[in-house]
Amino acid sequence: MAGLREQKKQATRQALREAALRLALERGPDNVRVDDIAEAAGVSPRTYNNYFASREQAIVAAVTAERETRVAQAVAARPPSVRLAEAVIDAIAEQYTDPGEHHAAALLMITTRPALREAFVAAPASMELPLAEAIAPRVAGEDTARVLAAAVAAAVRVALDRWVGVTSAGGLVVPSGSLPDRLRAALEPLVPALDEAELRRLDR
């Protein structure tokens, strides 16, 4: 029964984020209300509020959907012979540069609207818990895993903020440089901490 409920919740979340993105692309994000998204998804505004705190969060979720969970799954899938630091950085670089099914118009809309950019940059916060669970078996202590996962999420937010935070001469905010390079550079200072935590686990 719990499995069916979870499947229904996931289906509702997917319907909401897809409706949010479709309406935003059709009308422009400023012309989309929460009530519009809820109606298009076939649910009540109250139900909508159980899933997303704002229209921006729902729109961005259509592009970033499940990405943070996929990062954790990719880390967990790496064999023990792969250093933890390498597993984490490679997983993030892969998942954050995979265009998925969404076309360029969606990312362009997100990166050129301040409120959407803010939600886009904040999205990695949802990575912390699943990543901590993936890291925990390879480090000494659950608290260490939580701290490392929080640090990784913060580094990703910095990289995304830098990537979309450059204003061109024409006044437009445009993604700047290679996102994989920015992600790897932001995560590089965490390599010693990830290595040390992994070594302590092996020494036990």
BATOR-512054 format. One line per 10 residues: their letters; for each residue x, y, z of N, C-alpha, C, CB. Coordinates in steps of 0.2 Angstrom, whole numbers, plus 5000, padded with zeros to 4 digits. Glycine has a CB too. Example, Ala and Ser with C-alpha at 12.3 -4.5 7.8 and 13.67 -1.06 7.14 Angstrom:
// BATOR-512054
as	5066/4972/5039/5062/4978/5039/5066/4984/5039/5057/4978/5045; 5064/4989/5035/5068/4995/5036/5064/5000/5039/5070/4997/5029
This chain:
// BATOR-512054
maglreqkkq	5004/4994/5000/5000/5000/5000/5004/5006/5000/4995/5000/5006; 5010/5006/5004/5014/5012/5005/5017/5013/4998/5019/5011/5010; 5019/5008/4994/5022/5008/4988/5017/5012/4983/5024/5002/4985; 5011/5010/4983/5006/5013/4978/5005/5021/4980/4999/5010/4979; 5005/5022/4986/5004/5029/4988/5010/5033/4986/5004/5030/4996; 5016/5030/4987/5022/5034/4984/5022/5035/4977/5029/5030/4987; 5020/5030/4973/5019/5030/4966/5015/5036/4964/5017/5024/4963; 5009/5036/4968/5004/5042/4966/5007/5048/4968/4998/5040/4970; 5011/5049/4973/5014/5055/4975/5019/5057/4969/5017/5055/4981; 5023/5053/4967/5028/5054/4962/5025/5056/4955/5032/5048/4961
atrqalreaa	5019/5053/4954/5015/5055/4948/5012/5062/4948/5010/5050/4946; 5010/5063/4954/5007/5070/4955/5013/5075/4954/5004/5071/4962; 5018/5074/4958/5024/5079/4957/5026/5080/4950/5030/5076/4961; 5027/5074/4946/5029/5075/4939/5024/5079/4935/5029/5068/4936; 5017/5077/4936/5012/5081/4933/5012/5089/4934/5005/5078/4934; 5014/5090/4940/5014/5097/4942/5020/5101/4939/5015/5098/4950; 5026/5098/4939/5032/5101/4936/5031/5101/4929/5038/5097/4939; 5028/5096/4926/5028/5097/4918/5023/5102/4916/5026/5090/4916; 5017/5103/4920/5012/5108/4919/5015/5115/4920/5006/5107/4923; 5019/5115/4925/5023/5122/4926/5027/5124/4921/5026/5121/4933
lrlalergpd	5031/5119/4918/5036/5121/4913/5032/5123/4906/5041/5115/4912; 5027/5119/4905/5024/5120/4899/5020/5126/4899/5018/5114/4898; 5017/5128/4904/5013/5135/4904/5018/5140/4904/5009/5135/4911; 5024/5140/4908/5029/5145/4908/5032/5146/4901/5035/5143/4913; 5033/5141/4897/5036/5142/4890/5030/5145/4886/5038/5135/4888; 5024/5143/4887/5019/5145/4883/5017/5153/4884/5012/5141/4883; 5017/5154/4890/5014/5161/4892/5020/5166/4895/5009/5160/4898; 5025/5163/4897/5030/5167/4900/5029/5166/4908/5030/5174/4899; 5034/5165/4912/5034/5163/4919/5030/5168/4923/5040/5162/4922; 5030/5174/4921/5027/5179/4925/5019/5179/4924/5030/5186/4923
nvrvddiaea	5017/5176/4919/5010/5175/4918/5007/5169/4920/5009/5176/4910; 5010/5165/4924/5008/5159/4926/5007/5159/4934/5013/5153/4925; 5001/5157/4936/4999/5157/4943/4999/5150/4946/4992/5160/4944; 5000/5149/4952/5000/5142/4955/4993/5139/4954/5001/5143/4963; 4988/5143/4954/4981/5140/4952/4981/5137/4945/4976/5145/4953; 4984/5141/4940/4985/5138/4933/4988/5132/4933/4988/5143/4929; 4994/5131/4937/4998/5125/4936/4994/5119/4939/5004/5126/4940; 4990/5120/4945/4986/5115/4949/4981/5113/4944/4984/5118/4955; 4977/5118/4941/4972/5116/4936/4974/5112/4930/4968/5122/4934; 4980/5114/4927/4983/5110/4922/4985/5103/4924/4989/5114/4919
agvsprtynn	4987/5102/4930/4989/5095/4932/4983/5091/4935/4994/5096/4938; 4977/5094/4936/4971/5091/4938/4971/5090/4946/4971/5084/4935; 4974/5095/4949/4974/5094/4957/4972/5101/4959/4981/5092/4960; 4971/5101/4966/4969/5108/4969/4975/5112/4971/4965/5106/4976; 4975/5118/4972/4980/5123/4974/4983/5120/4980/4978/5130/4974; 4979/5118/4985/4981/5115/4991/4986/5109/4990/4975/5113/4996; 4984/5105/4986/4988/5099/4984/4995/5102/4981/4985/5094/4979; 4994/5107/4977/5001/5109/4974/5005/5112/4980/4999/5116/4969; 5003/5115/4985/5007/5118/4990/5010/5112/4994/5003/5122/4994; 5008/5106/4994/5011/5100/4997/5017/5098/4994/5006/5095/4998
yfasreqaiv	5018/5100/4988/5024/5098/4984/5029/5103/4982/5021/5095/4977; 5026/5110/4981/5031/5115/4979/5029/5121/4983/5031/5116/4971; 5034/5125/4985/5033/5131/4988/5032/5137/4984/5039/5133/4993; 5033/5137/4978/5032/5142/4973/5032/5140/4966/5038/5147/4974; 5029/5144/4962/5029/5142/4954/5036/5141/4952/5025/5147/4950; 5041/5146/4954/5048/5145/4952/5051/5138/4953/5052/5151/4955; 5049/5136/4959/5052/5129/4961/5049/5124/4957/5050/5128/4969; 5043/5124/4955/5040/5119/4951/5043/5119/4944/5032/5120/4951; 5044/5125/4941/5046/5126/4934/5053/5123/4934/5046/5134/4932; 5057/5125/4939/5064/5123/4939/5065/5115/4940/5068/5126/4945
aavtaeretr	5060/5113/4944/5060/5105/4945/5059/5101/4939/5055/5104/4950; 5056/5104/4934/5054/5101/4928/5061/5100/4924/5050/5105/4923; 5066/5104/4925/5072/5103/4922/5077/5099/4926/5075/5110/4921; 5077/5100/4933/5082/5097/4938/5079/5091/4941/5084/5102/4943; 5073/5088/4939/5069/5083/4942/5074/5077/4943/5063/5081/4938; 5074/5075/4950/5077/5069/4952/5085/5069/4951/5074/5063/4948; 5087/5074/4948/5095/5075/4947/5099/5073/4953/5096/5081/4944; 5097/5076/4959/5100/5076/4965/5100/5068/4967/5098/5080/4970; 5094/5065/4967/5094/5058/4968/5098/5054/4964/5087/5056/4968; 5099/5056/4957/5103/5052/4953/5110/5053/4954/5102/5054/4945
vaqavaarpp	5112/5058/4957/5119/5059/4959/5121/5054/4965/5120/5066/4962; 5117/5054/4969/5118/5049/4975/5118/5042/4972/5112/5050/4980; 5113/5040/4968/5113/5033/4965/5120/5032/4961/5107/5032/4961; 5122/5037/4958/5128/5036/4954/5134/5035/4958/5130/5042/4949; 5134/5039/4964/5140/5038/4969/5140/5031/4972/5140/5043/4974; 5134/5029/4974/5133/5022/4977/5135/5016/4972/5126/5021/4979; 5134/5018/4966/5135/5012/4961/5143/5012/4959/5131/5014/4954; 5147/5017/4961/5154/5016/4959/5157/5011/4964/5157/5023/4961; 5161/5007/4961/5165/5001/4965/5169/5004/4970/5168/4996/4960; 5170/5000/4975/5175/5002/4981/5182/5004/4978/5175/4997/4986
svrlaeavid	5184/5002/4973/5191/5003/4970/5191/5010/4968/5192/4998/4964; 5186/5014/4966/5186/5021/4964/5186/5025/4970/5180/5022/4960; 5190/5030/4971/5191/5034/4977/5184/5038/4977/5196/5039/4976; 5182/5039/4984/5176/5042/4985/5176/5049/4982/5175/5043/4993; 5181/5053/4982/5181/5060/4979/5180/5059/4972/5188/5063/4981; 5183/5055/4969/5183/5054/4961/5175/5052/4960/5187/5049/4959; 5173/5047/4964/5166/5045/4963/5161/5051/4963/5164/5040/4968; 5162/5055/4968/5157/5061/4969/5158/5066/4964/5159/5064/4976; 5164/5068/4962/5165/5073/4957/5163/5071/4950/5172/5075/4957; 5164/5065/4948/5162/5062/4942/5154/5061/4941/5165/5055/4941
aiaeqytdpg	5151/5059/4947/5144/5058/4947/5141/5065/4946/5142/5055/4953; 5143/5070/4949/5140/5077/4949/5141/5080/4942/5143/5082/4954; 5147/5079/4939/5149/5082/4933/5144/5079/4927/5156/5081/4931; 5143/5072/4928/5139/5068/4923/5132/5071/4924/5140/5061/4924; 5129/5071/4930/5122/5072/4930/5120/5080/4929/5120/5070/4937; 5125/5084/4931/5123/5091/4930/5125/5094/4923/5127/5095/4935; 5128/5089/4918/5129/5091/4912/5125/5087/4907/5136/5091/4910; 5121/5083/4909/5116/5079/4905/5110/5083/4903/5114/5072/4909; 5109/5085/4897/5103/5089/4895/5097/5086/4896/5104/5091/4888; 5096/5079/4896/5090/5076/4897/5085/5077/4892/5087/5078/4904
ehhaaallmi	5079/5077/4893/5074/5077/4888/5072/5085/4887/5068/5073/4890; 5074/5089/4891/5072/5096/4890/5076/5100/4885/5072/5099/4897; 5072/5104/4881/5076/5108/4876/5079/5114/4879/5071/5109/4871; 5083/5117/4875/5087/5123/4877/5082/5129/4879/5091/5125/4871; 5076/5129/4876/5072/5135/4878/5071/5135/4886/5065/5134/4874; 5070/5129/4889/5068/5129/4896/5074/5132/4900/5067/5122/4898; 5080/5130/4899/5086/5132/4902/5087/5139/4901/5092/5128/4900; 5086/5142/4895/5087/5149/4893/5082/5153/4897/5086/5150/4886; 5076/5151/4898/5071/5154/4902/5073/5155/4909/5064/5151/4901; 5075/5149/4912/5077/5149/4919/5083/5153/4920/5079/5142/4921
ttrpalreaf	5088/5153/4916/5094/5157/4917/5094/5164/4916/5100/5154/4913; 5088/5166/4912/5087/5173/4911/5082/5177/4915/5086/5174/4904; 5079/5173/4920/5074/5176/4925/5077/5176/4932/5067/5172/4924; 5078/5181/4935/5081/5181/4942/5078/5176/4947/5081/5188/4945; 5071/5176/4947/5068/5172/4952/5069/5164/4950/5060/5173/4953; 5069/5163/4944/5070/5156/4942/5078/5154/4943/5068/5155/4934; 5082/5159/4942/5089/5157/4943/5090/5156/4950/5094/5163/4941; 5087/5160/4954/5088/5158/4962/5086/5151/4964/5084/5164/4966; 5080/5149/4961/5077/5143/4962/5082/5137/4959/5070/5142/4960; 5085/5139/4953/5089/5134/4950/5096/5133/4954/5091/5137/4943
vaapasmelp	5098/5138/4957/5104/5138/4961/5103/5135/4968/5107/5145/4962; 5097/5135/4970/5095/5133/4977/5094/5125/4976/5089/5136/4980; 5092/5123/4970/5090/5116/4970/5095/5110/4973/5089/5114/4962; 5101/5111/4972/5106/5106/4975/5105/5105/4982/5113/5108/4974; 5102/5109/4986/5101/5108/4993/5097/5101/4994/5096/5113/4996; 5093/5099/4990/5089/5093/4990/5094/5087/4989/5084/5092/4985; 5100/5088/4987/5105/5083/4987/5108/5080/4993/5111/5085/4982; 5108/5084/4998/5111/5082/5005/5110/5076/5008/5110/5088/5010; 5103/5074/5009/5101/5068/5012/5103/5062/5008/5094/5068/5014; 5101/5062/5002/5102/5056/4998/5110/5055/4997/5099/5056/4991
laeaiaprva	5113/5060/4996/5121/5059/4995/5124/5057/5002/5124/5066/4993; 5122/5060/5007/5124/5057/5014/5123/5050/5015/5121/5061/5020; 5118/5047/5013/5116/5040/5013/5121/5036/5009/5109/5039/5011; 5122/5039/5003/5127/5035/4998/5134/5036/5000/5126/5039/4991; 5136/5041/5004/5143/5042/5006/5144/5038/5013/5144/5049/5007; 5139/5037/5017/5140/5035/5024/5143/5028/5024/5133/5034/5027; 5142/5023/5020/5146/5017/5020/5153/5017/5019/5143/5012/5016; 5155/5023/5016/5162/5023/5014/5166/5028/5019/5163/5026/5007; 5163/5031/5024/5167/5036/5028/5165/5034/5035/5164/5043/5027; 5169/5037/5040/5169/5035/5047/5163/5040/5050/5175/5036/5051
gedtarvlaa	5157/5037/5051/5152/5040/5055/5147/5044/5051/5155/5045/5059; 5140/5044/5053/5135/5047/5049/5136/5054/5049/5128/5045/5052; 5138/5057/5055/5139/5064/5055/5144/5067/5050/5141/5067/5062; 5149/5063/5049/5154/5065/5044/5151/5065/5037/5160/5060/5044; 5147/5060/5036/5143/5059/5029/5139/5065/5028/5139/5053/5029; 5135/5067/5033/5131/5073/5033/5135/5079/5031/5126/5074/5039; 5140/5080/5035/5144/5086/5034/5147/5086/5027/5150/5087/5039; 5150/5081/5025/5153/5081/5018/5147/5082/5013/5156/5074/5017; 5142/5079/5013/5136/5080/5008/5134/5087/5008/5130/5075/5010; 5134/5090/5014/5132/5097/5014/5137/5101/5011/5131/5099/5021
avaaavrval	5143/5100/5012/5149/5104/5009/5148/5103/5001/5155/5101/5011; 5147/5097/4999/5147/5095/4992/5141/5099/4989/5146/5088/4990; 5135/5099/4992/5129/5103/4989/5131/5110/4989/5123/5102/4994; 5134/5113/4994/5136/5120/4994/5141/5122/4988/5139/5122/5001; 5146/5117/4987/5150/5118/4982/5147/5118/4975/5156/5113/4982; 5142/5114/4974/5138/5114/4968/5134/5120/4967/5133/5108/4968; 5131/5123/4973/5127/5129/4972/5132/5135/4970/5124/5131/4979; 5138/5135/4973/5143/5140/4971/5144/5140/4963/5149/5140/4975; 5146/5134/4961/5147/5133/4954/5141/5135/4949/5149/5126/4952; 5135/5133/4951/5129/5135/4947/5128/5143/4948/5123/5132/4950
drwvgvtsag	5129/5146/4953/5129/5153/4954/5134/5157/4950/5129/5155/4962; 5140/5154/4950/5145/5157/4946/5143/5156/4938/5152/5154/4947; 5141/5151/4936/5139/5149/4929/5134/5154/4927/5137/5142/4929; 5128/5155/4931/5123/5159/4928/5123/5166/4930/5116/5156/4930; 5129/5168/4934/5129/5175/4937/5133/5180/4933/5131/5174/4944; 5134/5179/4927/5138/5183/4923/5134/5187/4918/5143/5180/4919; 5134/5194/4919/5130/5198/4915/5134/5201/4908/5128/5204/4919; 5131/5200/4903/5135/5202/4897/5134/5210/4896/5132/5199/4890; 5138/5212/4891/5138/5219/4889/5131/5222/4888/5143/5221/4884; 5127/5218/4885/5120/5220/4883/5115/5219/4889/5118/5215/4878
glvvpsgslp	5118/5218/4895/5113/5218/4901/5110/5211/4902/5108/5223/4900; 5111/5206/4898/5108/5199/4899/5113/5195/4903/5107/5196/4892; 5110/5191/4907/5113/5186/4911/5114/5180/4907/5110/5185/4918; 5120/5178/4906/5121/5172/4902/5125/5167/4905/5124/5174/4895; 5124/5160/4904/5129/5155/4907/5136/5157/4905/5127/5148/4905; 5141/5156/4909/5148/5158/4907/5152/5152/4908/5150/5164/4912; 5156/5150/4903/5161/5145/4904/5158/5138/4903/5165/5146/4910; 5162/5133/4905/5160/5126/4905/5158/5124/4912/5166/5122/4903; 5151/5122/4912/5148/5120/4918/5152/5114/4921/5141/5118/4917; 5154/5109/4918/5158/5104/4921/5165/5106/4924/5160/5098/4915
drlraalepl	5168/5111/4920/5174/5114/4923/5173/5117/4930/5178/5118/4918; 5167/5121/4930/5166/5125/4936/5164/5121/4941/5160/5130/4934; 5160/5115/4940/5159/5110/4945/5165/5107/4948/5154/5105/4943; 5169/5105/4944/5175/5101/4946/5180/5106/4950/5179/5099/4940; 5180/5113/4948/5184/5117/4951/5181/5119/4958/5185/5124/4947; 5175/5119/4959/5172/5121/4965/5172/5115/4970/5164/5123/4964; 5172/5109/4967/5173/5103/4972/5180/5101/4974/5169/5097/4968; 5185/5104/4970/5192/5102/4971/5194/5103/4978/5196/5105/4966; 5192/5108/4981/5195/5109/4988/5192/5104/4993/5193/5116/4991; 5187/5101/4991/5184/5096/4996/5187/5089/4995/5176/5095/4994
vpaldeaelr	5192/5088/4990/5195/5082/4989/5199/5079/4995/5200/5082/4983; 5203/5083/4998/5207/5081/5004/5202/5078/5010/5211/5086/5007; 5196/5082/5011/5192/5080/5016/5188/5073/5015/5186/5085/5017; 5187/5072/5008/5184/5066/5006/5189/5060/5007/5181/5067/4999; 5195/5062/5005/5200/5057/5005/5201/5055/5012/5207/5059/5002; 5202/5060/5017/5203/5058/5024/5198/5054/5027/5204/5065/5027; 5192/5056/5026/5186/5053/5028/5186/5045/5026/5179/5056/5027; 5187/5044/5020/5187/5037/5017/5193/5033/5020/5188/5037/5010; 5199/5036/5021/5205/5033/5024/5203/5031/5032/5211/5037/5024; 5200/5035/5035/5198/5034/5042/5193/5028/5043/5195/5040/5046
rldr	5189/5027/5038/5184/5022/5038/5188/5015/5036/5179/5023/5032; 5193/5016/5032/5197/5010/5030/5202/5007/5036/5201/5011/5024; 5204/5012/5040/5208/5011/5046/5205/5007/5051/5212/5017/5048; 5198/5008/5051/5194/5005/5057/5194/4997/5057/5187/5007/5057
